[in-house]
Amino acid sequence: MKIKLDENLPLHLATSLEDLGHDLHTTSSESLAGRVDLDIWRAAQAESRFLITQDLDFSDIRQFTPGSHATFFWFACTRLADGSHQSGAVCPPD
């Protein structure tokens, strides 16, 4: 699968996905880190990549209409009161 991983996710996730055989690009490796969402979106769409992000702005269906693009996944991470996270979740550091 062709994947673009947003800068708000840990790089070890990129390594894990590559180890599973995915064709992976990161926004950091493509000098897209810190760029506006629309630039990241356009880059992912131009390459027909599955975008994985934690950026809530991508959930705005007024700007990113469902069915009009290659797929993306908004990744939510839930931290527990003791600072740990849900089992199996990959959360970036605080």
C-alpha positions in Angstrom: 0.0 0.0 0.0 1.2 3.5 -0.8 1.2 5.5 2.5 2.1 9.1 3.5 2.8 9.5 7.2 2.2 12.9 8.7 4.8 14.6 10.9 2.6 14.3 14.0 3.2 10.5 14.2 6.4 8.8 15.5 9.0 7.8 13.0 9.2 4.3 14.5 5.7 3.8 13.0 7.2 4.5 9.6 9.8 1.8 10.1 7.2 -0.7 11.3 5.0 0.0 8.2 8.0 -0.3 5.9 8.9 -3.6 7.6 5.4 -4.8 6.7 6.2 -4.1 3.0 4.3 -0.8 2.5 5.6 1.9 0.2 6.0 4.7 2.7 6.8 8.4 2.5 6.8 10.8 5.4 6.1 14.5 5.3 9.4 15.0 7.1 11.4 13.2 4.5 9.7 15.2 1.7 10.3 18.6 3.3 6.6 19.0 4.0 6.9 19.2 7.8 5.4 22.4 9.0 3.6 23.1 5.8 -0.1 23.9 5.6 -2.5 21.0 5.6 -3.6 21.7 2.0 0.1 21.2 0.8 0.3 17.8 2.5 -3.1 16.9 1.2 -2.2 17.8 -2.4 1.0 15.8 -2.2 -0.7 12.7 -0.9 -3.4 13.0 -3.5 -1.0 13.6 -6.4 0.8 10.3 -5.4 -2.5 8.4 -4.6 -1.2 7.8 -1.1 -3.2 6.7 2.0 -2.5 9.6 4.4 -2.2 8.8 8.1 -2.4 11.7 10.5 -3.4 12.9 13.9 -4.3 16.4 12.6 -7.9 17.0 13.4 -8.2 19.6 10.6 -8.3 16.7 8.1 -11.6 15.5 9.6 -13.3 18.7 8.2 -15.6 17.2 5.6 -16.4 20.7 4.2 -12.8 20.9 3.0 -12.0 17.2 2.5 -15.2 15.8 1.1 -15.6 12.0 1.6 -15.3 10.1 -1.7 -13.5 12.8 -3.6 -9.9 11.7 -2.9 -7.6 8.9 -2.0 -8.3 7.6 1.5 -6.9 9.0 4.7 -6.9 7.8 8.3 -7.3 10.2 11.2 -5.4 8.5 14.1 -6.7 9.3 17.6 -4.6 8.4 20.7 -6.2 8.3 24.1 -4.0 8.8 27.1 -5.1 7.4 30.4 -5.0 9.3 33.7 -1.7 7.7 34.7 0.0 9.0 31.5 -0.1 5.6 29.7 -2.1 5.0 26.6 -4.6 2.4 25.4 -3.2 -1.0 24.7 -1.8 -1.2 21.2 -2.0 2.6 20.6 1.1 4.4 19.2 1.1 7.8 20.8 3.6 10.5 20.2 5.5 11.9 23.2 4.0 14.8 25.1 
